[in-house]
Amino acid sequence: MDKNKQNFINDLIIRSHDNFDQIYKFNPEFFLNQYDHLNYQHLYDRILNYIINNISLLGEKISDVEYHERFGWVLSVNFNKAYLGKINLTGNTKVDIGRMTYFSGASTINGNDILTIGSFCSLANGIEIFTSNINHPTNFTTTYNLHSNSRIIDNAMEMELPNFISEIRNLEKKKGVTIGNDVWIGRDVLVMNGIKIGDGCIIGTRSTITRNCEPYGVYVGTPARLVKYRFSQEIINQLLEICWWKWSFEIIRKNKRFFDQDLNNYTGNLKEIII
């Protein structure tokens, strides 16, 4: 068995226990010889195939996938990497992810439409992103789908409701999710379909994103609201023009002063401190 597959199986077994952090810290080997690995191998192969066929990095087909015991799925294209974490892919979403973006733990992407994530994003554990409509019409007698709900069909109770279904189709036009560059999303955040999150945003823990978020805004709550901007509009405009996340790693490494500058206390031209 190859190393990536073994890492995936080991991690899956350990995380099936509530105290997996302690198992990792003290004695993970104790658990790893007690399970039939065949089903886990099959699951690994299914997820790997999904990633290869449905996920791209900077718009390019993934050239290499590895599974790291702590980081989860690691994608590579032309020396660029992205980190999917222990991602749960429940629908048929197509994902394009930027370089060095990471999910730090287990998050869920649900739906059948496109998710685009920029570069250098920090995405915490427990995030759930819906790329397709999950809303119900609210302007009829019931929000319950009496036409095409699979449970209704299973009980032979479906009804012809043309107006209701027309409203559902209107809701379905709001689809896909776009997350900009250098975005930080906290733990247990819910992102609804049709949302655009601008570059440099911060989304607070356990927030629900139901509306578009402006670049460099800080959003918290359910539904999330804008509480402030990270910087002055002048600094924000400069950052959006500079687009440092498009720089090569070589240029990024050269610009320590740019990345170490407290922008709350800076009023000059940022280009003057860029090498």
C-alpha contacts under 8 A as a table, 3 or more apart, distances in Angstrom:
res1	aa1	res2	aa2	distance
1	M	5	K	6.74
1	M	6	Q	6.54
2	D	5	K	5.60
2	D	6	Q	6.32
3	K	6	Q	5.04
3	K	7	N	6.08
4	N	7	N	5.14
4	N	8	F	6.26
4	N	66	E	5.58
4	N	67	Y	4.79
4	N	68	H	6.83
5	K	8	F	5.11
5	K	9	I	6.26
5	K	41	Q	6.92
5	K	44	Y	6.65
5	K	67	Y	7.01
6	Q	9	I	5.18
6	Q	10	N	6.06
7	N	10	N	5.15
7	N	11	D	6.06
7	N	67	Y	6.40
7	N	68	H	6.35
7	N	69	E	5.23
8	F	11	D	5.26
8	F	12	L	6.12
8	F	44	Y	7.02
8	F	67	Y	6.04
8	F	68	H	7.35
8	F	69	E	6.55
8	F	72	G	7.65
9	I	12	L	5.08
9	I	13	I	6.20
9	I	37	H	7.20
9	I	40	Y	5.88
9	I	41	Q	7.11
9	I	44	Y	7.67
10	N	13	I	5.29
10	N	14	I	6.22
10	N	32	L	6.37
10	N	69	E	7.67
11	D	14	I	5.18
11	D	15	R	5.98
11	D	69	E	5.91
11	D	70	R	7.92
12	L	15	R	5.29
12	L	16	S	6.30
13	I	16	S	5.36
13	I	17	H	7.55
13	I	31	F	7.61
13	I	32	L	7.28
14	I	17	H	5.85
14	I	20	F	5.54
14	I	23	I	7.02
14	I	24	Y	7.60
14	I	28	P	7.18
14	I	31	F	7.11
14	I	32	L	7.93
15	R	18	D	7.04
15	R	19	N	7.92
15	R	20	F	5.18
16	S	20	F	7.40
17	H	20	F	5.39
19	N	22	Q	5.59
19	N	23	I	6.49
20	F	23	I	4.88
20	F	24	Y	6.10
21	D	24	Y	5.19
21	D	25	K	6.21
22	Q	25	K	4.95
22	Q	26	F	5.98
22	Q	27	N	7.92
23	I	26	F	5.45
23	I	27	N	5.37
23	I	28	P	5.03
24	Y	27	N	6.31
24	Y	28	P	5.13
25	K	28	P	7.42
27	N	30	F	5.82
28	P	31	F	6.00
28	P	32	L	7.01
29	E	32	L	5.33
29	E	33	N	7.58
30	F	33	N	7.27
31	F	34	Q	6.00
32	L	35	Y	6.87
36	D	39	N	7.17
36	D	40	Y	8.00
37	H	40	Y	5.21
37	H	41	Q	6.17
38	L	41	Q	5.13
38	L	42	H	6.43
39	N	42	H	5.14
39	N	43	L	6.33
40	Y	43	L	5.04
40	Y	44	Y	6.13
41	Q	44	Y	5.05
41	Q	45	D	6.25
42	H	45	D	5.18
42	H	46	R	6.32
43	L	46	R	5.12
43	L	47	I	6.28
44	Y	47	I	5.34
44	Y	48	L	6.03
45	D	48	L	5.10
45	D	49	N	6.08
46	R	49	N	5.22
46	R	50	Y	6.28
47	I	50	Y	5.01
47	I	51	I	6.23
48	L	51	I	5.17
48	L	52	I	6.27
48	L	65	V	7.78
49	N	52	I	5.21
49	N	53	N	6.23
50	Y	53	N	5.27
50	Y	54	N	5.79
50	Y	55	I	7.79
51	I	54	N	5.33
51	I	55	I	5.22
52	I	55	I	6.09
52	I	56	S	7.84
52	I	61	K	7.50
52	I	62	I	6.15
52	I	65	V	7.98
54	N	92	N	7.79
54	N	93	T	7.08
54	N	94	K	4.92
54	N	95	V	6.33
55	I	61	K	7.37
55	I	62	I	7.18
55	I	94	K	5.88
55	I	95	V	4.68
55	I	96	D	5.75
55	I	97	I	7.56
56	S	59	G	5.42
56	S	60	E	5.25
56	S	61	K	4.96
56	S	62	I	5.61
56	S	95	V	6.29
56	S	96	D	4.72
56	S	97	I	6.34
57	L	60	E	5.29
57	L	61	K	6.62
57	L	62	I	6.36
57	L	75	L	7.57
57	L	76	S	7.54
57	L	77	V	6.66
57	L	81	K	7.86
57	L	82	A	7.30
57	L	96	D	5.58
57	L	97	I	4.97
57	L	98	G	5.71
57	L	99	R	6.88
58	L	96	D	6.39
58	L	97	I	6.05
58	L	98	G	5.19
58	L	99	R	6.93
59	G	96	D	6.06
59	G	97	I	7.82
60	E	77	V	7.23
61	K	77	V	7.45
62	I	65	V	7.27
62	I	75	L	6.58
62	I	76	S	6.19
62	I	77	V	5.68
63	S	75	L	7.79
63	S	76	S	6.02
63	S	77	V	5.34
63	S	78	N	7.85
64	D	75	L	5.99
64	D	76	S	5.11
64	D	77	V	6.81
65	V	73	W	6.87
65	V	74	V	5.74
65	V	75	L	4.81
65	V	76	S	6.40
66	E	73	W	5.91
66	E	74	V	5.27
66	E	75	L	6.74
67	Y	71	F	7.60
67	Y	72	G	5.22
67	Y	73	W	4.62
67	Y	74	V	6.03
68	H	71	F	5.18
68	H	72	G	4.78
68	H	73	W	6.33
68	H	74	V	6.95
69	E	72	G	5.90
71	F	74	V	7.24
71	F	83	Y	6.90
71	F	84	L	7.88
71	F	85	G	5.34
71	F	86	K	7.51
71	F	104	S	7.04
71	F	105	G	7.54
72	G	83	Y	7.16
72	G	84	L	6.56
72	G	85	G	4.25
72	G	86	K	5.02
72	G	87	I	7.89
72	G	105	G	7.82
73	W	83	Y	5.95
73	W	84	L	5.18
73	W	85	G	5.44
73	W	86	K	6.63
73	W	87	I	7.79
74	V	81	K	6.84
74	V	82	A	5.93
74	V	83	Y	4.68
74	V	84	L	6.30
74	V	85	G	7.53
75	L	81	K	5.41
75	L	82	A	5.22
75	L	83	Y	6.29
75	L	84	L	7.66
76	S	79	F	6.39
76	S	80	N	5.52
76	S	81	K	4.50
76	S	82	A	6.71
77	V	80	N	5.20
77	V	81	K	6.55
80	N	99	R	5.67
80	N	100	M	7.26
81	K	99	R	5.33
81	K	100	M	5.47
81	K	101	T	7.97
82	A	97	I	7.06
82	A	98	G	6.65
82	A	99	R	5.13
82	A	100	M	4.68
82	A	101	T	5.21
82	A	102	Y	6.04
83	Y	100	M	6.89
83	Y	101	T	6.15
83	Y	102	Y	4.37
83	Y	103	F	6.13
84	L	87	I	5.81
84	L	102	Y	5.86
84	L	103	F	5.27
84	L	104	S	7.91
85	G	102	Y	6.81
85	G	103	F	4.91
85	G	104	S	5.64
85	G	105	G	5.07
85	G	106	A	6.19
85	G	107	S	7.77
86	K	103	F	7.81
86	K	105	G	5.49
86	K	106	A	4.43
86	K	107	S	6.84
87	I	103	F	7.71
87	I	105	G	7.36
87	I	106	A	5.18
87	I	107	S	5.10
87	I	108	T	5.94
87	I	109	I	7.56
88	N	106	A	6.79
88	N	107	S	5.90
88	N	108	T	4.53
88	N	109	I	6.29
89	L	92	N	7.58
89	L	93	T	7.75
89	L	108	T	5.99
89	L	109	I	5.21
89	L	110	N	6.42
90	T	108	T	7.14
90	T	109	I	6.35
90	T	110	N	5.19
90	T	111	G	7.17
91	G	109	I	7.22
91	G	110	N	5.00
91	G	111	G	4.62
91	G	112	N	5.60
92	N	110	N	7.71
92	N	111	G	6.10
92	N	112	N	4.52
92	N	113	D	7.32
93	T	109	I	7.39
93	T	110	N	6.98
93	T	111	G	5.58
93	T	112	N	4.34
93	T	113	D	5.03
93	T	114	I	5.67
93	T	115	L	6.87
93	T	131	T	7.16
94	K	112	N	7.30
94	K	113	D	6.34
94	K	114	I	4.88
94	K	115	L	6.24
95	V	114	I	5.91
95	V	115	L	4.80
95	V	116	T	5.84
95	V	117	I	7.76
96	D	114	I	7.91
96	D	115	L	6.43
96	D	116	T	4.88
96	D	117	I	6.21
97	I	101	T	7.16
97	I	116	T	6.02
97	I	117	I	4.71
97	I	118	G	6.00
97	I	119	S	7.10
98	G	101	T	5.86
98	G	117	I	5.95
98	G	118	G	4.54
98	G	119	S	3.90
98	G	120	F	7.05
98	G	181	N	7.92
99	R	118	G	7.55
99	R	119	S	4.80
99	R	120	F	6.34
100	M	119	S	6.07
100	M	120	F	5.08
100	M	121	C	7.32
101	T	117	I	7.98
101	T	118	G	7.28
101	T	119	S	5.29
101	T	120	F	4.50
101	T	121	C	4.49
101	T	122	S	6.15
101	T	123	L	7.73
102	Y	120	F	7.61
102	Y	121	C	6.33
102	Y	122	S	5.59
102	Y	123	L	5.93
103	F	106	A	7.46
103	F	107	S	7.28
103	F	122	S	6.62
103	F	123	L	4.63
103	F	124	A	5.72
103	F	125	N	6.74
104	S	122	S	7.58
104	S	123	L	6.16
104	S	124	A	5.04
104	S	125	N	5.53
105	G	124	A	6.51
105	G	125	N	4.41
105	G	126	G	7.03
106	A	125	N	5.44
106	A	126	G	5.72
106	A	127	I	7.78
107	S	125	N	5.82
107	S	126	G	4.61
107	S	127	I	4.80
107	S	128	E	5.88
108	T	126	G	7.24
108	T	127	I	6.28
108	T	128	E	4.71
108	T	129	I	6.34
109	I	128	E	5.92
109	I	129	I	4.92
109	I	130	F	6.23
109	I	131	T	7.53
110	N	128	E	7.42
110	N	129	I	6.05
110	N	130	F	4.87
110	N	131	T	6.26
110	N	132	S	7.48
111	G	130	F	5.67
111	G	131	T	4.90
111	G	132	S	4.74
111	G	133	N	7.80
112	N	131	T	6.48
112	N	132	S	5.92
113	D	131	T	5.22
113	D	132	S	5.78
113	D	175	K	6.39
113	D	176	G	5.09
114	I	131	T	6.43
114	I	175	K	7.84
114	I	176	G	4.78
114	I	177	V	6.51
115	L	131	T	6.47
115	L	176	G	5.71
115	L	177	V	4.87
115	L	178	T	5.91
115	L	179	I	7.89
116	T	177	V	6.35
116	T	178	T	4.76
116	T	179	I	6.03
116	T	180	G	7.99
117	I	121	C	7.79
117	I	178	T	6.05
117	I	179	I	4.63
117	I	180	G	5.96
117	I	181	N	7.17
118	G	121	C	6.66
118	G	179	I	6.09
118	G	180	G	4.76
118	G	181	N	4.19
118	G	182	D	7.21
119	S	180	G	7.60
119	S	181	N	4.90
119	S	182	D	6.29
119	S	245	W	6.29
120	F	181	N	6.12
120	F	182	D	4.91
120	F	183	V	7.38
120	F	245	W	6.82
121	C	181	N	5.98
121	C	182	D	4.58
121	C	183	V	4.71
121	C	184	W	5.86
122	S	182	D	7.28
122	S	183	V	6.26
122	S	184	W	4.74
122	S	185	I	6.41
123	L	127	I	7.57
123	L	183	V	7.79
123	L	184	W	5.89
123	L	185	I	4.95
123	L	186	G	6.56
123	L	187	R	7.84
124	A	127	I	6.68
124	A	184	W	7.97
124	A	185	I	6.08
124	A	186	G	5.18
124	A	187	R	4.94
124	A	188	D	7.68
125	N	186	G	7.58
125	N	187	R	5.14
125	N	188	D	6.54
126	G	187	R	5.60
126	G	188	D	4.39
126	G	189	V	7.00
127	I	186	G	7.79
127	I	187	R	6.15
127	I	188	D	4.72
127	I	189	V	4.81
127	I	190	L	6.00
127	I	191	V	7.84
128	E	188	D	7.13
128	E	189	V	6.36
128	E	190	L	4.95
128	E	191	V	6.29
129	I	177	V	7.91
129	I	190	L	6.00
129	I	191	V	4.73
129	I	192	M	6.23
129	I	193	N	7.48
130	F	133	N	7.34
130	F	134	I	7.70
130	F	176	G	7.89
130	F	177	V	7.68
130	F	190	L	8.00
130	F	191	V	6.24
130	F	192	M	5.17
130	F	193	N	5.10
131	T	175	K	5.71
131	T	176	G	4.45
131	T	177	V	5.61
131	T	192	M	6.97
131	T	193	N	4.56
131	T	194	G	6.91
132	S	172	E	6.90
132	S	174	K	7.56
132	S	175	K	5.07
132	S	176	G	6.29
132	S	193	N	5.40
132	S	194	G	7.75
133	N	171	L	6.49
133	N	172	E	5.18
133	N	174	K	6.88
133	N	175	K	6.42
133	N	193	N	5.98
135	N	171	L	7.19
136	H	143	T	5.57
136	H	144	Y	7.29
136	H	145	N	7.69
136	H	168	I	6.94
137	P	140	F	6.84
137	P	143	T	5.67
137	P	164	F	7.23
137	P	167	E	6.42
137	P	168	I	6.41
137	P	171	L	7.99
138	T	142	T	7.28
138	T	143	T	5.63
139	N	143	T	7.95
140	F	143	T	6.74
140	F	164	F	7.32
142	T	145	N	7.87
145	N	148	S	6.29
145	N	149	N	5.52
146	L	149	N	6.28
146	L	152	I	6.35
146	L	157	M	7.34
146	L	158	E	5.58
146	L	159	M	5.93
146	L	161	L	7.91
147	H	152	I	7.41
147	H	153	I	7.85
147	H	158	E	4.77
147	H	159	M	4.84
147	H	160	E	6.00
147	H	161	L	6.33
147	H	165	I	7.62
148	S	152	I	7.05
148	S	153	I	6.65
148	S	158	E	6.56
149	N	152	I	5.26
149	N	153	I	6.34
149	N	158	E	7.83
150	S	153	I	4.97
150	S	154	D	5.97
151	R	154	D	5.02
151	R	155	N	6.46
152	I	155	N	5.24
152	I	156	A	6.26
152	I	157	M	5.18
152	I	158	E	5.64
153	I	156	A	4.86
153	I	157	M	5.84
153	I	158	E	5.41
154	D	157	M	7.73
161	L	164	F	5.41
161	L	165	I	6.18
162	P	165	I	5.20
162	P	166	S	6.03
163	N	166	S	5.06
163	N	167	E	6.37
164	F	167	E	5.26
164	F	168	I	6.45
165	I	168	I	4.95
165	I	169	R	6.25
166	S	169	R	5.14
166	S	170	N	6.39
167	E	170	N	5.03
167	E	171	L	6.39
168	I	171	L	5.06
168	I	172	E	6.23
169	R	172	E	4.92
169	R	173	K	6.66
170	N	173	K	5.46
170	N	174	K	7.72
171	L	174	K	5.84
172	E	175	K	6.33
174	K	193	N	6.42
174	K	194	G	4.75
175	K	193	N	5.11
175	K	194	G	4.36
175	K	195	I	7.96
176	G	193	N	5.63
176	G	194	G	5.03
176	G	195	I	7.19
177	V	192	M	7.74
177	V	193	N	5.82
177	V	194	G	5.31
177	V	195	I	5.06
177	V	196	K	5.98
178	T	194	G	7.94
178	T	195	I	6.38
178	T	196	K	4.70
178	T	197	I	6.20
179	I	183	V	7.30
179	I	196	K	5.92
179	I	197	I	4.75
179	I	198	G	6.49
179	I	199	D	7.52
180	G	183	V	6.29
180	G	196	K	7.71
180	G	197	I	5.81
180	G	198	G	4.96
180	G	199	D	4.37
180	G	200	G	7.25
181	N	198	G	7.49
181	N	199	D	4.72
181	N	200	G	6.26
181	N	245	W	6.96
182	D	199	D	5.96
182	D	200	G	4.85
182	D	201	C	7.32
182	D	245	W	7.42
183	V	198	G	7.70
183	V	199	D	6.05
183	V	200	G	4.82
183	V	201	C	4.92
183	V	202	I	6.00
184	W	200	G	7.43
184	W	201	C	6.34
184	W	202	I	4.83
184	W	203	I	6.31
185	I	189	V	7.10
185	I	202	I	5.89
185	I	203	I	4.69
185	I	204	G	6.54
185	I	205	T	7.38
186	G	189	V	6.32
186	G	202	I	7.86
186	G	203	I	5.92
186	G	204	G	5.22
186	G	205	T	4.37
186	G	206	R	7.16
187	R	204	G	7.73
187	R	205	T	4.85
187	R	206	R	6.14
188	D	205	T	6.13
188	D	206	R	4.76
188	D	207	S	7.43
189	V	203	I	7.72
189	V	204	G	7.56
189	V	205	T	5.99
189	V	206	R	4.56
189	V	207	S	4.97
189	V	208	T	5.89
189	V	209	I	7.71
190	L	206	R	7.19
190	L	207	S	6.38
190	L	208	T	4.69
190	L	209	I	6.14
191	V	195	I	7.23
191	V	208	T	6.01
191	V	209	I	4.81
191	V	210	T	6.83
192	M	195	I	6.23
192	M	208	T	7.61
192	M	209	I	6.03
192	M	210	T	5.62
195	I	209	I	7.53
195	I	210	T	6.89
195	I	211	R	6.06
195	I	212	N	5.27
195	I	213	C	7.99
196	K	211	R	7.72
196	K	212	N	4.87
196	K	213	C	6.35
197	I	201	C	6.90
197	I	212	N	5.77
197	I	213	C	4.69
197	I	214	E	6.69
197	I	215	P	7.31
198	G	201	C	5.96
198	G	212	N	7.82
198	G	213	C	5.70
198	G	214	E	5.14
198	G	215	P	4.11
198	G	216	Y	6.93
198	G	217	G	7.99
199	D	214	E	7.81
199	D	215	P	4.77
199	D	216	Y	6.18
199	D	240	L	7.71
200	G	215	P	5.65
200	G	216	Y	4.33
200	G	217	G	7.29
201	C	213	C	7.35
201	C	214	E	7.22
201	C	215	P	5.64
201	C	216	Y	4.33
201	C	217	G	4.98
201	C	218	V	5.92
201	C	219	Y	7.77
202	I	216	Y	7.07
202	I	217	G	6.41
202	I	218	V	4.77
202	I	219	Y	6.30
203	I	207	S	6.89
203	I	218	V	6.05
203	I	219	Y	4.99
203	I	220	V	6.03
204	G	207	S	5.76
204	G	218	V	7.52
204	G	219	Y	6.11
204	G	220	V	4.76
204	G	221	G	7.29
205	T	220	V	7.33
206	R	221	G	7.17
206	R	222	T	7.79
207	S	219	Y	7.82
207	S	220	V	5.45
207	S	221	G	4.66
207	S	222	T	5.26
207	S	223	P	6.72
207	S	224	A	5.62
208	T	220	V	7.96
208	T	221	G	6.53
208	T	222	T	4.86
208	T	223	P	5.03
208	T	224	A	5.46
209	I	212	N	7.65
209	I	222	T	7.45
209	I	223	P	6.11
209	I	224	A	5.44
210	T	223	P	6.30
210	T	224	A	7.11
211	R	224	A	7.94
213	C	217	G	6.81
213	C	219	Y	7.64
213	C	226	L	7.85
214	E	217	G	5.50
215	P	236	I	7.72
216	Y	229	Y	5.74
216	Y	230	R	5.59
216	Y	231	F	7.29
216	Y	236	I	6.90
217	G	226	L	6.44
217	G	227	V	7.65
217	G	228	K	6.01
217	G	229	Y	4.34
217	G	230	R	6.07
218	V	226	L	5.76
218	V	227	V	5.84
218	V	228	K	5.49
218	V	229	Y	5.82
218	V	230	R	6.72
219	Y	224	A	5.60
219	Y	225	R	5.17
219	Y	226	L	4.52
219	Y	227	V	5.88
219	Y	228	K	7.63
220	V	223	P	7.85
220	V	224	A	4.73
220	V	225	R	5.64
220	V	226	L	6.86
220	V	227	V	7.10
221	G	224	A	4.19
221	G	225	R	6.28
222	T	225	R	7.81
226	L	229	Y	7.86
229	Y	232	S	7.21
231	F	235	I	6.09
231	F	236	I	6.19
231	F	263	L	6.97
231	F	264	N	6.19
232	S	235	I	5.33
232	S	236	I	6.25
232	S	264	N	7.78
233	Q	236	I	4.93
233	Q	237	N	6.04
234	E	237	N	5.27
234	E	238	Q	6.40
235	I	238	Q	5.08
235	I	239	L	6.23
235	I	263	L	7.54
235	I	267	T	7.67
235	I	270	L	7.93
236	I	239	L	5.14
236	I	240	L	6.18
237	N	240	L	5.19
237	N	241	E	6.24
238	Q	241	E	5.09
238	Q	242	I	6.09
238	Q	269	N	7.86
238	Q	270	L	6.93
239	L	242	I	5.02
239	L	243	C	6.09
239	L	244	W	7.53
240	L	243	C	5.43
242	I	271	K	7.90
243	C	246	K	5.90
243	C	247	W	7.65
244	W	247	W	5.33
244	W	252	I	7.73
247	W	250	E	7.95
247	W	251	I	6.05
247	W	252	I	6.31
248	S	251	I	5.34
248	S	252	I	6.34
249	F	252	I	4.97
249	F	253	R	6.13
250	E	253	R	5.27
250	E	254	K	6.43
251	I	254	K	5.10
251	I	255	N	6.48
251	I	275	I	7.76
252	I	255	N	5.41
252	I	256	K	7.52
253	R	256	K	6.42
254	K	275	I	6.78
255	N	258	F	5.35
255	N	259	F	6.65
255	N	274	I	6.09
255	N	275	I	6.03
256	K	259	F	5.34
256	K	260	D	5.99
257	R	260	D	5.05
257	R	261	Q	5.99
257	R	273	I	6.73
257	R	274	I	7.66
258	F	261	Q	5.52
258	F	270	L	7.58
258	F	273	I	5.96
258	F	274	I	6.08
261	Q	266	Y	7.79
262	D	265	N	5.79
262	D	266	Y	6.63
263	L	266	Y	4.84
263	L	267	T	7.83
269	N	272	E	5.66
269	N	273	I	7.81
270	L	273	I	5.69
270	L	274	I	6.88
271	K	274	I	5.14
